[in-house]
Amino acid sequence: MSAASRAPQRSNRALQRSTSATRATPAPRARRRAALAAGAVAAALLVSACSSGGTSGGGGDTNFVTGTDGIATVARGERDTAPDLSGKSLEGEQLDVADYRGKVVVLNVWGSWCNPCRAEAKYFAKVSEEYADQGVQFVGINTRDTSTGAALAFEKDFGITYPSLYDPTGKLMLRFKKGTLNPQAIPSTLILDRDGKIAARTLSPLSEERLLKMLEPVVAEK
């Protein structure tokens, strides 16, 4: 083969290598773009998880204010009515929070698997007994427990005698309207006034002192 005939072949091979390299280069760029997109999504979720509602927390036109202690409150006359919270209790009996209208209701969202829930449980057991004769009713919403056995054992361990709705998939939590004092974490605690309206909320575990700080002002309302 002559040198003249070999030259076009070398040129074609060089062109093929160049084309192959050009096709391969988008892959690293695509991976980088995917990584950047994933990072942006993660950052957005982090911001969402860390944000708080209320007029003090950038929640728009909401009517609640969150204090430095993490307790959000709503003035009387501006409160939203709690949604329908009814279903089967851990014992398999029908339970409806609306039946306690006329009492102050302490609503605690918890799970037996949740370490912060375990930390606050003794305070809920204690205060629920101390305020039982003052028109206060405690009600739990047990969630993400795949069976009632672990939840019932939790109640026995901590001496909890008040009832809990069994809500393994969190459907009851989704009934709360966005922009209101809705439970957004586990544990969450809400105080319902005697008219069944949401007066206060916290999204963190409570000490006895903070639980009473939420409860006592609503009990004092006439």
trRosetta pair geometry for C-beta under 8 A, 3 or more apart (Angstrom, degrees):
i j d omega theta_ij theta_ji phi_ij phi_ji
1 5 5.1 -110 -175 79 93 124
1 6 5.6 106 127 -57 118 94
2 5 4.9 93 58 7 82 98
2 6 7.1 -149 96 -5 43 87
3 6 5.7 -57 -146 37 34 110
3 7 6.6 48 155 -36 65 99
4 7 6.0 -45 -157 14 31 117
5 8 6.9 -52 -167 28 40 102
5 9 7.3 34 145 -13 65 109
6 9 5.6 -61 -158 38 45 114
6 10 6.3 43 151 -20 77 104
7 10 5.9 -55 -149 36 32 108
7 11 6.3 33 153 -20 65 107
8 11 5.4 -56 -148 38 35 115
8 12 6.3 37 154 -23 68 103
9 12 5.7 -52 -149 33 32 110
9 13 6.5 30 153 -17 65 103
10 13 5.8 -54 -148 37 33 110
10 14 6.3 34 154 -19 65 106
11 14 5.8 -55 -149 36 30 112
11 15 6.4 32 152 -20 64 106
12 15 5.6 -55 -150 35 32 113
12 16 6.4 34 152 -21 66 103
13 16 5.6 -51 -148 34 34 112
13 17 6.5 34 154 -17 66 103
14 17 5.8 -53 -150 36 32 110
14 18 6.3 33 152 -19 64 107
15 18 5.6 -55 -148 37 32 113
15 19 6.3 32 154 -20 66 106
16 19 5.7 -55 -146 37 31 110
16 20 6.2 33 154 -20 65 106
17 20 5.7 -53 -146 36 31 112
17 21 6.3 31 155 -18 64 105
18 21 5.8 -55 -150 36 30 110
18 22 6.4 31 152 -21 64 106
19 22 5.6 -54 -150 34 32 113
19 23 6.5 30 153 -18 65 104
20 23 5.8 -56 -151 35 31 109
20 24 6.5 27 153 -20 65 108
21 24 5.7 -59 -148 35 33 110
21 25 6.7 44 155 -36 65 99
22 25 6.1 -45 -155 13 32 115
23 26 7.3 -50 -175 16 38 102
24 27 6.0 -42 -175 10 55 117
25 28 6.9 -53 -167 32 48 100
25 29 6.9 37 148 -8 73 112
26 29 5.3 -68 -153 48 46 113
26 30 5.6 50 151 -29 81 104
27 30 5.6 -52 -144 33 29 111
27 31 6.5 28 156 -18 63 103
28 31 5.6 -54 -149 35 34 111
28 32 6.4 34 153 -20 67 103
29 32 5.6 -53 -149 35 34 111
29 33 6.3 35 152 -20 66 103
30 33 5.6 -51 -147 36 33 111
30 34 6.3 34 152 -20 65 105
31 34 5.6 -53 -148 36 33 112
31 35 6.3 34 153 -20 65 105
32 35 5.7 -53 -148 35 33 111
32 36 6.3 32 154 -18 66 105
33 36 5.8 -55 -148 37 31 111
33 37 6.3 32 153 -20 65 106
34 37 5.7 -55 -148 36 31 111
34 38 6.3 31 154 -19 65 105
35 38 5.7 -54 -148 36 31 110
35 39 6.3 33 152 -20 64 106
36 39 5.6 -54 -150 36 32 113
36 40 6.4 34 152 -21 65 103
37 40 5.7 -52 -151 33 33 112
37 41 6.6 33 152 -18 65 103
38 41 5.7 -54 -151 35 34 111
38 42 6.3 33 152 -19 66 106
39 42 5.6 -54 -147 37 33 111
39 43 6.2 34 154 -20 66 105
40 43 5.7 -53 -148 36 31 112
40 44 6.4 33 153 -21 64 104
41 44 5.7 -54 -150 34 32 112
41 45 6.5 30 153 -17 65 104
42 45 5.7 -55 -150 37 32 110
42 46 6.3 34 151 -22 65 105
43 46 5.6 -54 -149 34 32 113
43 47 6.4 32 154 -18 66 103
44 47 5.8 -53 -150 36 32 109
44 48 6.3 33 152 -19 65 107
45 48 5.5 -55 -147 38 33 113
45 49 6.2 32 155 -20 67 106
46 49 5.8 -55 -146 36 30 109
46 50 6.2 13 159 -8 65 113
47 50 6.0 -69 -145 44 28 101
47 51 6.1 35 158 -37 67 107
48 51 6.0 -51 -143 18 27 112
51 57 7.1 131 176 161 71 107
51 58 6.8 -79 -163 76 109 120
52 57 3.8 -74 94 -168 91 155
52 58 7.6 99 72 44 61 86
52 59 7.2 -65 127 -54 53 109
52 66 5.2 -66 153 32 134 167
52 72 7.7 -169 180 -70 113 124
53 57 5.6 76 101 80 11 122
53 58 7.7 -102 -129 77 34 57
53 59 3.2 71 -160 -100 69 140
53 60 8.0 -41 -148 28 88 78
53 62 5.1 36 168 22 110 170
53 64 6.8 52 112 67 103 109
53 66 7.1 116 74 -29 55 124
53 72 7.3 35 75 -122 89 155
53 179 6.9 168 -147 -137 144 41
54 57 4.5 61 57 25 92 103
54 59 4.8 83 14 13 27 134
54 62 5.6 -84 -94 95 30 126
54 64 4.6 -77 -106 97 94 75
54 65 5.0 127 -177 -113 123 26
54 66 4.5 170 25 -10 158 88
54 72 5.6 -144 -67 -134 137 115
55 59 6.9 -68 -52 50 31 96
55 62 6.6 -145 -45 78 65 78
55 63 7.4 17 -34 -132 110 24
55 64 7.3 176 1 79 81 32
55 65 5.4 -38 48 -88 95 84
56 65 4.9 71 -8 -151 114 82
56 66 5.6 -139 68 48 114 70
56 67 7.8 61 62 -78 162 31
57 66 5.1 18 -30 34 131 124
59 62 4.0 -24 119 19 123 132
59 64 7.5 -6 66 60 156 85
59 179 6.9 140 170 -138 107 67
60 179 7.1 -54 65 -127 119 110
61 179 7.5 8 72 -163 77 129
62 179 5.2 -158 -87 -173 99 78
62 180 7.3 -179 -137 -89 106 31
63 74 5.8 63 111 -136 94 105
63 75 7.6 -93 159 34 105 86
63 78 4.4 -140 157 165 144 121
63 79 7.9 -136 96 -79 127 33
64 72 4.8 51 154 171 126 108
64 73 6.4 169 -154 80 90 26
64 74 4.6 -57 -95 -74 89 88
64 180 7.8 92 -13 -160 129 44
64 181 5.6 106 -62 -64 165 101
64 201 7.7 11 -174 30 159 109
65 72 6.7 173 86 -147 30 71
65 73 6.3 -23 60 58 80 76
65 74 8.0 144 15 -86 68 46
66 70 6.8 -13 -174 -146 105 29
66 71 7.2 164 -149 84 64 28
66 72 4.2 -34 -91 -88 77 88
67 70 7.2 -46 77 19 73 21
67 71 5.4 -3 41 60 111 78
67 72 7.4 -171 8 -84 70 37
67 73 7.3 27 -20 4 106 104
69 210 6.6 -174 169 -125 123 110
69 213 7.3 -43 128 115 160 155
70 202 5.4 70 125 -142 95 99
70 203 6.9 -114 178 45 109 74
70 204 5.2 -3 148 18 157 128
71 200 6.1 -4 -179 -170 98 111
71 201 7.5 157 -157 78 56 36
71 202 5.0 -39 -101 -75 64 105
71 210 6.9 -169 -58 -169 123 98
71 213 6.6 -131 -43 112 168 113
71 214 5.6 -149 -140 -86 131 95
72 181 5.7 -177 101 -115 124 108
72 200 6.6 157 85 -155 54 57
72 201 4.9 -14 60 60 105 87
72 202 7.1 165 15 -79 76 49
73 199 6.7 -6 -148 159 75 67
73 200 4.9 -13 -102 -102 73 87
73 217 7.8 4 -132 81 139 149
74 78 5.4 -138 177 93 99 96
74 79 4.7 128 109 -92 132 78
74 80 7.7 -63 174 7 177 73
74 181 6.5 -120 -25 -28 122 131
74 198 6.7 65 24 103 138 77
74 199 6.0 -132 54 -144 89 38
74 200 7.4 -152 16 -69 74 46
75 78 5.0 51 67 26 84 119
75 79 7.7 -145 82 -43 38 84
76 79 6.8 -30 -126 -11 37 114
76 193 7.5 97 -107 -92 91 169
76 199 7.8 -2 -79 -118 68 104
76 221 6.7 148 -74 -137 136 139
79 193 6.7 90 89 11 174 127
79 195 8.0 126 82 75 131 116
79 197 3.7 97 119 154 125 125
79 198 5.7 -176 -168 61 102 56
79 199 5.9 -29 -110 -84 144 57
80 177 6.6 -112 178 44 155 125
80 180 4.5 -61 40 -131 156 133
80 181 7.3 174 44 25 111 84
80 197 6.3 156 83 -153 26 89
80 198 5.6 -5 67 32 80 108
81 195 7.6 -85 -106 130 89 92
81 196 5.7 29 -149 111 87 97
81 197 5.2 -60 -93 -97 50 75
81 198 7.7 129 -157 -7 7 81
82 85 6.3 -33 147 -12 117 120
82 97 6.9 -62 112 109 142 140
82 107 7.6 138 -129 -25 151 160
82 176 7.6 -41 -147 -103 65 90
82 190 7.5 128 -101 131 122 146
82 192 5.4 -39 -27 -108 139 127
82 196 5.6 -111 32 170 100 81
82 197 6.8 -175 -17 -119 76 23
82 198 5.6 116 -70 -54 83 91
83 175 3.9 -160 108 139 156 109
83 176 5.8 -138 0 -81 122 47
83 177 7.4 146 -55 -24 114 77
84 96 8.0 -41 -164 -147 79 94
84 98 7.1 -30 -127 -34 64 125
84 175 6.4 -101 57 -178 70 153
85 96 7.3 131 89 -156 60 49
85 97 4.1 17 77 11 112 130
85 98 7.5 150 49 -29 75 77
85 107 7.5 -21 163 -130 173 138
85 139 7.8 114 124 123 133 144
85 141 7.3 -81 -162 -84 121 122
85 165 6.6 -126 168 -30 90 162
85 172 5.6 70 -131 -160 81 119
85 175 7.1 -176 -78 69 70 145
86 94 7.4 10 -177 -175 98 84
86 95 6.6 -174 -146 96 60 53
86 96 3.9 1 -109 -108 111 79
86 97 6.8 -128 -68 12 66 72
86 98 7.0 -36 -61 12 112 102
86 165 7.6 -159 -154 -112 15 133
87 94 7.7 -137 140 -141 16 59
87 95 6.6 -17 68 59 50 85
87 165 5.2 81 60 -156 104 110
87 166 6.9 -123 118 55 118 66
87 167 6.8 106 63 -78 156 86
87 172 7.0 -109 -1 -70 137 121
88 92 5.7 -17 -171 -140 116 37
88 93 6.9 132 -153 63 67 24
88 94 6.6 -49 -100 -93 53 43
88 95 7.0 76 -171 17 14 94
88 165 7.3 108 77 -151 39 67
88 166 5.5 -32 95 41 88 109
89 92 6.7 -47 68 22 73 18
89 93 4.8 -6 32 57 116 78
89 94 7.5 5 -8 74 90 4
89 95 4.3 90 -58 -26 97 133
89 163 4.9 -58 -130 -169 136 112
89 164 6.3 112 -155 72 82 45
89 165 6.2 -73 -103 -99 54 39
89 166 6.4 93 170 -14 20 92
90 142 6.1 53 -73 17 111 149
90 148 4.9 148 -160 -151 79 114
90 151 5.3 -134 -126 110 133 124
90 152 5.6 166 155 -72 127 85
90 155 7.2 158 78 -15 163 146
90 163 7.4 -173 22 -162 90 69
90 164 5.2 33 -21 70 114 98
90 165 8.0 125 -34 159 70 5
90 166 5.1 129 -84 -64 54 106
91 148 8.0 164 -67 177 26 148
91 152 7.8 105 -76 -102 67 118
91 163 7.5 -80 14 -130 111 97
92 148 7.9 -90 -49 -31 81 174
93 163 7.7 -82 69 -134 114 136
95 139 7.5 157 167 -146 126 118
95 163 5.5 -166 -118 139 142 142
95 165 5.5 -148 84 -85 129 80
96 99 4.8 97 83 -18 93 103
97 100 6.0 -54 -173 29 53 110
97 105 6.2 85 -166 -164 103 163
97 107 7.0 13 -126 -95 143 120
97 139 5.7 -172 -106 79 96 172
97 165 7.8 -54 -44 -40 99 131
97 192 7.4 100 166 16 124 165
97 196 7.7 124 127 -134 98 100
98 101 5.8 0 -175 -34 58 108
98 196 6.5 21 -120 -117 68 143
100 103 4.7 -67 174 50 90 118
100 105 5.2 104 106 -81 137 117
100 137 4.5 -116 -147 57 141 156
100 139 7.2 -150 -2 -38 155 130
101 194 7.3 81 -176 173 55 56
101 195 7.2 20 -154 -148 94 26
101 196 5.1 -31 -107 -49 94 113
102 135 7.6 -99 136 -159 72 111
102 194 5.5 14 -149 -168 21 95
103 135 5.0 -158 -127 177 77 73
103 136 6.3 156 179 -106 101 17
103 137 4.7 64 122 -3 146 108
103 194 6.4 145 47 -119 5 76
104 135 6.2 80 13 119 86 87
104 136 4.9 -27 72 -109 99 74
104 137 7.3 162 82 25 47 67
104 191 6.7 -9 -177 -171 101 94
104 192 6.9 164 -161 83 51 60
104 193 6.3 -31 -112 -137 80 35
104 194 6.1 -45 -63 -64 63 71
104 215 7.1 114 140 -159 139 83
104 218 5.2 132 -134 122 131 110
104 219 5.4 -93 4 -86 163 67
105 136 7.7 160 -88 -162 25 59
105 137 5.2 -24 -108 73 73 92
105 138 7.6 138 -163 -104 59 21
105 139 5.9 -10 -168 12 108 112
105 191 7.3 153 81 -160 53 45
105 192 4.0 0 56 52 103 112
105 196 7.7 28 14 -114 130 57
106 124 7.5 -172 126 -140 136 95
106 127 7.8 50 -8 110 174 119
106 128 7.3 -129 57 -93 135 88
106 136 6.6 30 -14 180 105 104
106 137 7.3 -169 24 93 72 42
106 138 4.6 -25 67 -108 106 72
106 139 7.2 158 79 26 54 62
106 189 6.8 -12 -174 -168 87 103
106 190 7.7 160 -159 83 43 48
106 191 6.0 -18 -104 -105 64 71
106 192 8.0 -147 -65 22 21 76
106 211 7.8 39 -145 -166 142 101
106 215 6.3 -21 -83 -100 119 114
107 139 5.5 -15 -108 71 69 94
107 140 7.8 142 -161 -107 51 21
107 141 6.7 27 -179 -15 92 107
107 183 7.9 -111 119 -53 111 128
107 189 6.9 152 82 -158 55 52
107 190 4.4 -12 61 61 109 95
107 191 7.5 -171 20 -80 80 22
107 192 6.2 58 -17 -16 116 107
108 124 6.0 -13 -45 -120 168 148
108 138 6.9 0 2 -167 113 98
108 139 7.5 170 25 88 72 44
108 140 5.1 -35 73 -111 92 70
108 141 7.1 -173 91 23 42 72
108 187 6.4 -12 -172 -165 88 115
108 188 7.6 171 -151 87 45 48
108 189 5.0 -9 -104 -106 74 85
109 140 7.6 133 -98 -167 22 66
109 141 4.7 -24 -106 67 70 107
109 143 6.2 -3 -169 7 94 123
109 173 6.7 58 -119 -86 147 115
109 183 4.8 102 -12 -167 149 155
109 185 8.0 142 84 90 128 45
109 186 5.7 -101 125 -111 103 74
109 187 5.8 159 81 -153 70 59
109 188 4.4 19 38 49 120 87
109 189 7.4 -145 20 -70 72 42
110 114 6.2 -142 -164 51 67 136
110 117 4.1 124 -150 -140 99 130
110 121 7.5 99 -150 -87 156 95
110 140 5.7 -49 31 -156 112 113
110 141 7.3 132 22 70 63 55
110 142 6.1 -34 78 -105 76 60
110 143 7.5 140 73 25 28 79
110 164 7.6 -73 53 -132 105 139
110 186 6.7 129 -120 -163 27 93
110 187 5.1 4 -92 -107 75 103
111 114 4.3 99 63 -16 89 111
111 117 6.0 169 50 -4 52 163
111 142 6.4 110 -101 -162 52 68
111 143 5.6 -71 -72 72 102 61
111 144 4.8 -20 -109 64 145 101
111 145 5.6 175 -150 -45 86 88
111 151 7.6 -73 -151 -96 49 98
111 186 5.6 22 1 175 109 142
112 117 7.5 -106 -96 97 18 138
112 142 7.4 19 -26 -150 85 113
112 145 5.4 60 20 -95 103 127
112 150 4.3 -179 84 137 156 99
112 151 4.9 -138 -35 -89 122 52
112 153 7.0 68 -142 67 146 88
112 154 3.9 -140 -114 -48 100 140
113 144 6.8 -87 39 112 127 108
113 145 6.8 171 -11 -90 101 77
113 150 7.3 32 -51 140 79 146
114 117 3.7 69 89 4 111 117
114 118 6.9 175 94 -14 60 80
114 186 5.4 -116 -102 137 152 108
114 187 6.4 138 133 -46 148 82
115 118 5.5 -51 -151 32 38 113
115 119 6.6 41 151 -24 66 102
116 119 5.3 -50 -149 31 38 116
116 120 6.6 19 160 -7 69 106
116 186 7.9 143 66 126 114 62
116 187 5.7 -136 110 7 107 101
116 204 7.5 -99 -173 -171 146 58
116 205 3.9 -142 180 -50 103 132
117 120 6.4 -67 -148 44 29 96
117 121 6.2 50 153 -54 65 100
117 154 8.0 3 124 -171 118 141
117 186 6.9 -27 -54 162 119 87
117 187 4.9 136 -88 -57 81 115
117 205 7.1 -138 -70 -103 32 110
118 121 5.7 -34 -143 -1 31 122
118 154 7.5 -108 -96 -146 85 106
118 158 7.5 -158 -144 -67 62 134
119 205 5.4 42 78 174 114 156
120 123 5.4 -59 -170 39 64 113
120 124 6.2 61 138 -22 86 103
120 187 6.4 -103 42 41 141 164
120 205 4.3 -159 -39 -166 125 95
120 206 5.0 80 -139 53 133 66
120 207 7.4 -106 -116 -73 88 26
120 211 7.7 138 -166 -59 110 124
121 124 5.7 -58 -151 37 37 110
121 125 6.3 37 154 -20 70 105
121 154 7.2 -127 -119 169 158 96
121 158 4.0 -40 135 -155 125 165
121 160 6.5 -75 -172 -53 101 121
122 125 5.6 -51 -147 36 34 113
122 126 6.3 33 155 -19 65 108
122 158 5.7 -123 -73 -155 61 100
122 159 7.6 53 -123 43 66 106
123 126 5.7 -55 -146 38 31 111
123 127 6.1 20 162 -9 68 111
123 206 6.3 -131 91 104 146 91
123 207 6.4 165 -84 -178 162 32
123 208 4.2 -150 -137 -75 114 73
123 211 5.6 161 143 -2 123 149
124 127 6.2 -58 -135 44 27 101
124 128 5.9 32 163 -26 63 112
124 138 6.4 131 -178 -151 96 149
124 158 7.9 39 62 142 97 132
124 160 6.7 12 103 -108 107 108
124 206 7.8 94 -59 68 89 116
124 211 7.1 -159 -82 -125 63 155
125 128 6.1 -58 -146 32 22 113
125 129 6.9 15 159 -13 58 107
125 158 5.4 -165 -38 144 140 89
125 159 4.6 90 -169 89 148 91
125 160 5.0 -104 -90 -82 98 62
125 161 7.4 94 -142 3 85 77
126 129 6.3 -68 -161 36 27 104
126 130 6.4 18 153 -14 66 113
126 208 6.7 -27 76 -109 133 121
127 130 5.5 -58 -141 41 37 111
127 131 5.9 10 167 0 72 114
127 138 7.8 115 95 -66 88 134
127 208 6.5 166 -52 -140 115 86
127 211 5.7 -145 -15 122 167 136
127 212 6.7 -151 -119 -70 135 83
127 215 7.1 155 170 8 137 165
128 131 6.7 -70 -138 49 21 93
128 132 6.5 50 156 -62 59 92
128 136 7.6 -142 -135 116 52 108
128 138 4.0 -55 -113 -2 117 144
128 160 7.5 62 36 -141 154 71
128 161 7.2 -177 111 53 131 86
128 162 5.2 -108 -169 -26 149 129
129 132 5.8 -25 -149 -16 31 119
129 161 7.3 70 -76 34 96 125
131 134 4.8 -68 -160 45 69 115
131 136 3.9 -9 138 50 116 142
131 215 7.1 -79 -87 159 169 144
131 219 7.2 -101 -150 -99 126 147
132 136 6.7 -92 -90 68 26 83
132 137 8.0 65 -128 -94 65 51
134 219 6.1 21 140 -157 122 129
135 194 7.5 -5 155 -99 126 111
135 219 7.3 144 74 -140 97 87
136 215 7.0 37 -131 -168 143 122
136 219 6.3 -32 -69 -98 116 114
137 162 7.1 145 -176 -141 66 127
138 162 4.0 147 83 42 98 176
139 162 6.4 -116 -84 152 36 118
139 163 6.2 -11 -128 78 76 81
139 164 6.9 140 -179 -103 58 44
139 165 7.1 37 168 -14 105 93
140 160 7.3 34 -33 170 141 143
140 162 6.8 129 -13 99 91 99
140 163 7.1 -146 33 117 84 40
140 164 3.2 -29 76 -106 108 102
140 165 7.0 -159 97 26 59 62
141 164 6.5 -173 -75 -164 14 85
141 165 5.0 -11 -115 59 68 104
141 167 5.3 -8 -176 21 93 133
141 172 5.7 -134 -147 84 135 143
141 173 7.2 143 133 -59 150 86
141 183 7.7 -177 58 28 142 170
142 145 5.7 -28 160 18 108 126
142 148 7.9 90 101 -123 152 72
142 151 4.7 51 -160 -139 153 144
142 164 4.7 68 -24 148 102 132
142 165 6.9 -169 24 84 73 49
142 166 5.5 -21 66 -113 110 53
142 167 6.5 148 74 32 52 72
142 168 7.8 -5 116 -74 84 57
143 167 4.8 -29 -90 90 85 92
143 168 6.4 145 -150 -125 49 20
143 169 7.7 -90 -152 52 90 15
143 170 5.1 67 -157 -81 133 72
143 172 7.8 -132 -81 44 116 103
143 173 7.0 9 -87 -24 159 124
143 186 6.5 -127 68 -99 116 134
144 168 6.3 119 -77 -161 14 58
144 169 8.0 100 -80 -93 53 21
144 170 6.9 24 -51 -48 84 99
144 186 7.1 -60 16 -66 133 172
145 148 7.0 92 117 -97 126 32
145 150 5.5 -154 -151 69 119 110
145 151 4.7 140 93 -49 175 109
145 166 7.8 -83 66 -147 110 88
145 168 6.0 -99 66 -110 55 89
146 168 6.3 89 -107 -150 32 134
147 150 6.5 97 74 7 83 90
147 151 7.9 -159 104 6 50 96
148 151 5.3 -68 -156 48 51 113
148 152 5.6 51 150 -24 84 107
148 166 5.9 -42 -93 -113 105 140
149 152 6.0 -59 -147 36 25 107
149 153 6.4 24 155 -17 62 108
150 153 5.6 -55 -149 37 32 113
150 154 6.4 42 149 -26 64 103
151 154 5.4 -47 -151 29 34 118
151 155 6.7 33 151 -17 64 101
151 164 7.0 -128 168 86 125 145
151 166 7.2 156 71 -111 166 94
152 155 5.7 -49 -150 34 36 111
152 156 6.5 36 151 -18 65 105
153 156 5.6 -54 -148 37 34 112
153 157 6.2 38 153 -24 66 106
154 157 5.8 -56 -149 33 28 113
154 158 6.5 -4 164 7 64 111
154 160 7.6 2 121 24 77 131
155 158 6.6 -75 -144 51 25 90
155 159 8.0 -109 169 67 56 7
155 160 4.2 -93 -145 64 78 107
155 161 7.9 132 177 -68 108 27
155 164 7.3 -146 -77 1 131 129
156 159 7.7 30 -173 -69 27 34
160 164 7.9 30 137 -34 134 117
165 172 6.3 75 114 -49 144 165
167 170 6.2 89 142 -89 105 22
167 171 6.1 -136 -159 42 101 75
167 172 4.5 -73 -118 9 152 115
167 173 7.2 135 139 -16 145 85
170 173 4.8 -39 -172 32 83 120
170 174 6.5 86 133 -25 84 97
171 174 5.7 -59 -157 33 38 113
171 175 7.3 49 148 -34 65 96
172 175 5.8 -42 -163 10 42 117
173 176 6.5 -40 -176 10 46 110
173 182 7.3 103 -175 173 73 98
173 183 5.2 -89 -133 77 102 109
176 180 6.1 -133 175 74 95 116
176 181 7.9 -89 -169 91 134 45
176 182 3.3 149 122 -122 138 107
176 183 6.6 136 0 22 156 70
177 180 4.7 69 74 1 92 124
177 182 6.7 -157 64 -61 41 125
178 182 6.9 -56 -100 6 35 149
180 198 6.5 99 165 53 110 149
181 190 6.3 133 130 -123 112 108
181 198 4.5 -170 62 144 118 135
181 200 7.2 -169 -164 165 161 11
181 201 3.9 174 -176 -13 111 138
182 201 7.7 24 36 -128 14 164
183 188 3.5 153 -141 86 95 155
183 190 6.4 -94 -60 -33 95 115
183 201 7.3 -148 -80 -151 59 121
183 203 7.4 147 -149 -106 56 82
184 188 6.5 116 34 -84 46 143
184 203 5.7 -23 60 -116 90 132
185 188 5.3 127 63 -61 68 97
185 203 4.3 85 29 -171 125 98
185 204 7.5 11 90 -70 146 45
187 204 7.6 44 73 163 85 16
187 205 5.5 82 45 -89 122 69
187 206 7.8 -93 102 0 135 84
188 201 6.8 -6 -178 -168 100 98
188 202 7.0 179 -153 90 58 50
188 203 5.2 -16 -108 -115 90 59
189 201 6.9 166 88 -149 52 51
189 202 5.3 5 54 52 94 91
189 206 6.0 -18 6 -23 154 134
189 211 7.3 -67 153 -116 168 84
189 214 6.9 103 115 99 121 171
190 198 5.7 -50 -169 -137 121 100
190 200 7.0 159 -156 87 50 54
190 201 4.9 -11 -103 -100 76 85
191 198 7.5 109 75 -159 51 55
191 199 4.9 -56 98 65 99 100
191 200 4.2 20 35 50 115 98
191 201 7.5 -142 18 -64 71 47
191 214 5.3 179 -33 154 134 102
191 215 6.0 -175 -109 -99 134 56
191 218 5.1 178 152 0 133 161
192 196 5.7 -7 176 -145 123 36
192 197 6.5 143 -156 65 75 25
192 198 6.0 -42 -101 -93 69 48
192 199 6.7 134 -133 6 17 91
193 196 7.3 -54 71 15 65 17
193 197 5.1 -11 39 59 106 83
193 198 8.0 -111 1 -36 83 2
193 199 4.7 96 -45 -45 96 126
193 218 5.5 -133 -98 -159 78 110
193 221 6.4 -25 -141 65 116 151
194 221 7.4 -152 2 91 109 112
198 201 6.7 8 178 -48 114 109
199 217 8.0 -162 152 97 130 100
199 218 4.8 123 97 -100 160 126
200 214 4.7 179 120 -157 147 94
200 217 7.8 104 -45 63 141 114
200 218 6.7 -124 1 -43 117 128
202 206 6.4 106 78 -72 148 104
202 210 7.2 50 -62 154 171 121
202 214 6.6 -100 -16 -79 116 143
206 210 4.6 -139 -150 86 86 110
206 211 4.4 102 147 -60 138 86
206 214 7.5 -66 -124 4 144 133
207 210 4.9 90 49 12 79 98
207 211 6.9 -138 91 -6 39 89
208 211 5.7 -56 -147 37 31 114
208 212 6.3 27 157 -15 66 107
209 212 6.1 -60 -151 39 27 107
209 213 6.4 32 150 -25 63 107
210 213 5.2 -48 -145 32 37 119
210 214 6.7 37 155 -17 64 100
211 214 6.0 -58 -158 35 31 108
211 215 6.1 16 154 -12 67 116
212 215 5.6 -62 -134 45 34 106
212 216 5.4 32 174 -28 74 111
213 216 6.9 -36 -118 26 17 105
213 217 8.0 15 174 -10 46 103
214 217 7.7 -86 177 31 23 98
214 218 7.6 -5 150 1 60 116
215 218 6.2 -80 -165 43 37 103
215 219 6.0 32 153 -22 78 113
216 219 5.5 -55 -142 37 35 113
216 220 6.2 35 160 -23 68 107
217 220 5.7 -57 -149 35 31 113
217 221 7.2 47 150 -38 61 92
218 221 5.7 -33 -160 4 40 116
